[in-house]
Amino acid sequence: MPIYEYRCQGCGEELELLQGINEIPICKNCGSKELTRLFSPASVRIGGSGTETSGSCCGLTNPCSALKRCCGG
């Protein structure tokens, strides 16, 4: 099952949900069904250890080991 990222329109919480494609997402914080799906860049690994060691996903000089912390998202 894929992981989707959402922002709750009720409480503003951002969350990741592991769900089937036909499941209706529900906010874990307030129970609202009013969620907006966020764009999530694809994660691709070609060889190596599985961690990014150089470069950046968003133009910063730091490696992108944690997208949200790196890019301030």
C-alpha positions as CSV (number, residue, x, y, z in Angstrom):
1,M,0.0,0.0,0.0
2,P,1.3,3.5,-0.8
3,I,1.9,6.2,1.7
4,Y,0.1,9.5,1.1
5,E,0.7,12.9,2.7
6,Y,-2.2,15.1,3.7
7,R,-3.0,18.4,5.4
8,C,-6.1,18.5,7.5
9,Q,-8.5,21.4,6.7
10,G,-10.0,21.1,10.2
11,C,-6.9,21.4,12.4
12,G,-4.0,22.1,10.0
13,E,-2.2,18.9,10.9
14,E,0.1,17.4,8.3
15,L,0.2,13.6,8.3
16,E,1.3,10.6,6.4
17,L,-1.2,7.7,5.9
18,L,-0.6,4.2,4.6
19,Q,-3.8,3.4,2.8
20,G,-5.4,1.6,-0.1
21,I,-6.2,3.7,-3.2
22,N,-10.0,3.6,-2.5
23,E,-9.8,4.3,1.3
24,I,-11.1,7.6,2.6
25,P,-8.4,9.4,4.6
26,I,-9.3,10.5,8.2
27,C,-7.2,12.9,10.3
28,K,-5.5,11.1,13.2
29,N,-5.6,14.3,15.2
30,C,-9.2,15.5,15.0
31,G,-11.1,12.9,13.0
32,S,-11.9,15.2,10.1
33,K,-12.4,13.8,6.6
34,E,-11.6,17.2,5.1
35,L,-8.0,16.4,4.0
36,T,-6.0,17.9,1.1
37,R,-3.5,15.6,-0.5
38,L,0.0,17.1,-0.6
39,F,2.6,16.6,-3.4
40,S,5.3,14.2,-2.4
41,P,8.4,13.8,-4.6
42,A,9.2,10.3,-5.6
43,S,11.9,8.5,-3.7
44,V,14.4,6.8,-5.9
45,R,17.6,4.9,-5.0
46,I,20.0,3.6,-7.6
47,G,22.7,1.5,-5.8
48,G,24.5,2.7,-2.8
49,S,23.6,2.5,0.9
50,G,20.1,4.1,0.6
51,T,21.1,7.5,2.0
52,E,21.8,10.6,0.0
53,T,25.4,11.7,0.7
54,S,25.8,14.7,-1.6
55,G,23.6,17.2,-3.4
56,S,20.3,18.5,-2.4
57,C,16.6,18.1,-3.5
58,C,15.9,21.8,-3.0
59,G,19.0,23.7,-3.9
60,L,20.5,23.8,-0.3
61,T,24.0,22.7,0.2
62,N,23.1,20.1,2.8
63,P,22.3,16.5,1.8
64,C,18.6,15.6,1.7
65,S,18.5,12.8,4.3
66,A,15.3,14.1,5.7
67,L,13.3,16.0,3.1
68,K,11.0,18.0,5.5
69,R,13.9,19.1,7.7
70,C,16.2,19.8,4.7
71,C,13.8,21.9,2.7
72,G,11.8,23.4,5.6
73,G,8.6,21.7,4.3
